[in-house]
């Protein structure tokens, strides 16, 4: 009987110890194991940022510039834009700006045989005149008190003079073929008082 009791006691102790030893291990395992909730909470799904869509450049109709349009400031000269009224091809354009009381440019050079289209811009506040003539004829005109000024072409060369009157703020044009070397030597404004104030430009016709 003594041996049986001891055996039962030992079995009971072993069972108790096994039970006590399993409990801490289970607790530790439970503590160390990551929970699904924690994993979900700490795991961030990768985000994707869309690349910005490139913006195509816009073009304004007036922005285009044809080859040949670019001119250095102050040149006042472009290639011809067509033909003269008599059908003669225009060799060049020369822009003349009129103010109180001057022509810009103040000197012009052309060649015998050239057909020039003069683009006349009146940037002044009053009416001005573009007149191809000679300095001698202009002086005679002024000395006469501008007699006959209203008759287009008045002066030494009669109606061979080229006369265009341009209102303030307006632009006009005239095509001229220089068929002689000494026909004209100045551009003048012979509206009374304008030439006297210095409104003339020299004209050189080379041949």
Secondary structure, DSSP 8 states (H G I E B T S, - for coil): -HHHHHHHHHHHHHHHHHHHHHHHHHHHHHHHS--HHHHHHH------------------GGG---TT----TT--EEE--SB-TTS-B--EEEEEEEETTEEESSEEEEETT-EEEEEEEE-SSS-EEEEEE-HHHHHHHHHTTSTTTTSTT-STTGGGSEEEEE-TT-EEEEEEE---SSS--EEE--STTTTTTT-EEEEEEE-
